Amino acid sequence: MRHARRPVIFRRYGAAVANTLDYLVVAGGAGSGRAAGGGAGGMKSGTVSLPGTGTVLTVTVGAGGAQNANGSNSVLTDSAAFTVTATGGGRGGFAGGVSGFAGGSGGGGDADNAASSGGGAGNAGEGNNGSGNGGIVASPFPAGAGGGAGAAAAAPVDASHGGVAGIGLQSSITGSAAYYAGGGGGGVFNAGTGGAGGNGGGGAGGNGAVAGTSGSANTGGGAGGNGGSTSGSAGGSGVIILSLPSAAASTTGSPTVTAAAGRTIYTFTGSGSLTI
């Protein structure tokens, strides 16, 4: 009900509109479980009517999750109670046969020698589901991958290959197209080939000898899963990007300031604020 006087039009693409605030809010990606890939951080984008002069927009950028941990939420809010929250990614399953966890995008299910695992659920409008181990419980034991903002993860196709992560989504809010919020690829518990990470900062899966790749910073990418003898990897931190028709009155938190198509772009990689 609070949004009725200031309707939000969610959109992922398209040119900026005059006298509006465009935003991209990406949460932190999740860490890998064990061999299971982490889910990408939730991604939300949209346009609102430009708030009145003196309005303070408060920005909280979510951190990436450590191994066995979900990513943290990213939040954009203003002094008139308009709030956009993107949910941190869901971690991968952390023990044999354990399913992935829910989040902005869901985490992958872990490998096992006896039990099937499932993927964690992604939030509608933010991301997609992770994949399980596909019911493959034969050596070298593959694990599932994390979902991305643009697609669900794919389960392993055979015993030697980890699941392939879901891709992220593209945004041109900065004036240049880039992908955000890709999932982490599934690892293989012993020898084998880890699954690819999702375009948008997702890390690739590893195996028993090679660690998975962490999610890229400031993309919300999920972490690639690891093998049985390697330590876990971490999800990538989130980002919040704001596009205004003119320069803000002031900022805190030292955002990067650029210009594109006659608008001023503020990229926050850490928490802060912007005053209209």
C-alpha positions in Angstrom: 0.0 0.0 0.0 2.9 2.4 0.6 3.9 2.0 -3.0 0.6 3.2 -4.5 1.6 6.8 -4.7 5.0 6.0 -6.3 4.5 3.0 -8.5 7.6 0.9 -9.3 8.0 -0.4 -12.9 10.5 -3.3 -12.8 12.6 -3.6 -15.9 15.9 -5.2 -16.8 16.5 -3.4 -20.1 15.7 -0.1 -21.8 16.8 3.5 -21.9 16.6 5.7 -18.9 13.6 8.1 -18.7 13.9 11.8 -17.8 12.9 12.8 -14.2 13.2 9.3 -12.9 15.5 7.3 -10.7 16.7 4.1 -12.3 18.2 1.5 -10.0 20.0 -1.9 -10.1 20.2 -3.7 -6.7 22.3 -6.9 -6.6 22.7 -8.9 -3.4 25.8 -10.9 -2.3 26.3 -14.3 -3.9 26.5 -17.5 -1.8 29.5 -19.6 -0.8 29.9 -23.1 -2.0 28.7 -25.9 0.3 31.2 -28.6 -0.2 31.2 -29.7 -3.9 28.0 -27.9 -4.5 27.9 -24.4 -6.2 26.5 -21.4 -4.5 23.5 -19.4 -5.8 23.8 -15.9 -7.2 22.6 -13.0 -5.2 19.1 -11.7 -6.1 18.9 -9.0 -8.7 16.3 -6.3 -9.0 16.1 -3.4 -11.4 13.5 -0.7 -12.1 12.4 2.9 -12.3 10.6 5.2 -9.9 9.5 8.8 -10.2 12.3 11.0 -9.0 11.9 11.7 -5.2 11.6 15.3 -4.0 14.6 17.5 -3.2 16.2 16.6 0.1 15.3 12.9 -0.1 18.1 10.6 1.3 18.6 7.3 -0.5 20.3 4.8 1.9 22.3 2.1 0.3 23.3 -1.2 1.9 25.5 -3.5 -0.3 25.4 -7.2 0.7 28.6 -9.1 1.3 29.3 -12.4 -0.5 28.8 -15.5 1.6 31.8 -17.5 3.0 31.8 -21.3 2.5 28.6 -22.8 3.8 27.0 -19.4 4.1 24.3 -17.5 2.2 25.1 -14.1 0.7 23.8 -11.0 2.4 20.9 -8.9 1.2 21.4 -5.6 -0.6 18.9 -2.8 0.3 18.0 0.5 -1.3 15.6 2.7 0.7 14.6 6.4 1.0 13.3 8.6 3.7 9.7 8.3 2.4 9.7 4.5 3.0 10.3 3.3 -0.5 12.4 0.1 -0.2 13.9 -2.4 -2.7 15.5 -5.5 -1.2 17.5 -8.1 -3.1 18.0 -11.4 -1.3 21.4 -13.0 -0.8 22.1 -16.1 -2.7 21.5 -19.6 -1.2 24.5 -21.7 -0.2 25.3 -25.0 -1.7 24.5 -28.2 0.2 27.3 -28.7 2.8 27.3 -32.5 3.3 26.7 -35.7 1.3 23.3 -35.7 -0.2 22.2 -32.4 1.3 20.1 -30.2 -1.0 20.9 -26.6 -1.9 19.5 -23.8 0.2 17.0 -21.1 -0.9 18.0 -17.5 -1.7 17.8 -14.9 -4.3 19.0 -17.7 -6.5 19.2 -21.2 -5.0 22.3 -23.2 -4.3 23.3 -26.6 -5.7 22.8 -29.9 -4.0 25.9 -31.7 -2.8 27.4 -34.9 -4.2 26.9 -38.3 -2.4 27.6 -42.0 -2.8 24.2 -43.0 -1.8 21.6 -40.2 -1.8 20.2 -37.9 -4.4 20.2 -34.1 -3.6 18.0 -31.3 -5.0 18.6 -27.7 -5.8 17.6 -24.8 -3.6 14.7 -22.5 -4.7 15.3 -19.0 -6.1 13.0 -16.1 -5.4 10.6 -15.2 -8.2 11.6 -11.8 -9.7 15.1 -12.1 -8.3 16.7 -15.3 -9.5 16.3 -19.0 -10.3 16.7 -22.5 -8.8 19.9 -24.4 -8.3 20.3 -27.9 -9.5 20.8 -31.2 -7.5 23.2 -33.9 -8.3 20.8 -35.4 -10.9 20.5 -38.6 -9.0 24.1 -39.6 -10.0 25.6 -41.3 -7.1 28.6 -43.0 -8.8 32.3 -42.1 -8.6 33.7 -39.5 -8.9 30.5 -38.0 -7.6 29.3 -34.8 -9.2 27.4 -32.0 -7.4 24.8 -29.5 -8.4 25.3 -25.9 -9.4 23.8 -22.6 -8.3 21.1 -20.7 -10.1 21.5 -17.3 -11.7 19.4 -14.3 -12.2 18.8 -15.2 -15.9 18.4 -19.0 -15.7 18.2 -22.1 -13.5 21.2 -24.3 -13.1 21.6 -27.6 -15.0 22.2 -30.9 -13.2 25.3 -33.0 -13.9 25.0 -35.0 -17.1 27.3 -37.8 -16.0 29.4 -38.9 -13.0 32.5 -37.0 -14.1 31.1 -33.5 -14.6 29.6 -31.1 -12.1 26.4 -29.2 -12.8 26.5 -26.1 -15.0 25.5 -22.9 -13.3 22.6 -20.6 -14.3 23.7 -17.4 -16.1 23.1 -13.9 -14.8 21.2 -11.1 -16.4 22.5 -8.2 -18.5 22.0 -4.5 -17.5 23.0 -1.3 -19.3 22.3 1.1 -16.4 25.9 2.3 -16.5 25.7 3.0 -20.2 27.7 -0.2 -21.0 26.1 -3.7 -21.0 27.3 -6.1 -18.3 26.1 -9.3 -16.8 25.4 -9.6 -13.0 24.3 -12.4 -10.7 25.6 -15.6 -12.3 25.5 -18.8 -10.3 28.5 -21.0 -9.1 29.3 -24.2 -11.0 29.1 -27.6 -9.4 32.2 -29.4 -8.3 33.2 -33.0 -8.5 34.1 -34.7 -5.2 37.1 -36.7 -6.6 38.7 -36.5 -10.0 36.6 -35.0 -12.8 35.6 -31.7 -14.3 33.8 -28.9 -12.4 30.9 -27.2 -14.1 31.1 -23.8 -15.6 30.1 -20.7 -13.6 27.3 -18.5 -14.9 28.1 -15.4 -16.9 27.7 -12.6 -14.4 30.5 -13.3 -11.9 29.8 -17.0 -11.1 32.8 -19.1 -10.1 33.6 -22.4 -11.9 33.4 -25.7 -10.0 36.5 -27.6 -9.0 37.4 -31.2 -8.1 39.3 -33.2 -5.5 42.6 -31.5 -6.5 41.5 -28.1 -7.7 39.5 -25.6 -5.6 36.4 -24.0 -7.0 36.6 -20.3 -8.1 35.1 -17.7 -5.8 32.3 -15.4 -7.2 33.6 -12.1 -8.6 33.4 -9.0 -6.4 30.5 -6.6 -7.0 28.6 -8.9 -9.3 26.6 -11.0 -6.8 28.2 -14.1 -8.4 27.9 -17.5 -6.6 30.9 -19.5 -5.6 32.1 -22.6 -7.5 31.9 -25.9 -5.6 34.9 -27.7 -4.4 36.0 -31.4 -4.3 36.3 -33.5 -1.2 39.8 -32.4 -0.2 39.7 -28.7 -0.9 38.5 -25.8 1.1 35.4 -23.9 0.1 35.1 -20.8 -2.0 33.2 -17.6 -1.3 30.4 -15.7 -3.1 31.0 -12.3 -4.8 29.8 -9.2 -3.1 26.8 -7.3 -4.4 26.5 -3.8 -5.9 23.9 -1.0 -6.1 23.8 1.4 -9.1 21.7 4.5 -9.3 21.0 6.6 -12.4 19.8 10.2 -12.0 19.0 13.0 -14.6 21.4 15.3 -12.8 24.1 15.2 -10.1 23.1 14.4 -6.5 23.4 17.1 -3.8 25.7 14.9 -1.8 26.9 11.3 -1.2 28.5 9.2 1.5 30.4 5.9 1.1 32.5 7.1 -1.9 30.5 5.7 -4.9 32.1 5.8 -8.3 30.5 8.6 -10.4 30.2 8.4 -14.1 28.0 9.9 -16.9 26.1 8.2 -19.7 23.3 9.4 -22.1 22.9 12.7 -20.2 22.5 11.0 -16.8 24.7 10.8 -13.7 25.5 7.2 -12.6 26.5 6.3 -9.0 28.0 2.9 -8.4 28.1 1.8 -4.8 30.3 -1.2 -4.0 30.0 -0.5 -0.3 27.3 1.0 1.9 26.5 4.7 1.9 23.9 7.3 0.9 22.9 9.7 -1.7 20.9 12.9 -1.2 18.8 14.2 -4.1 
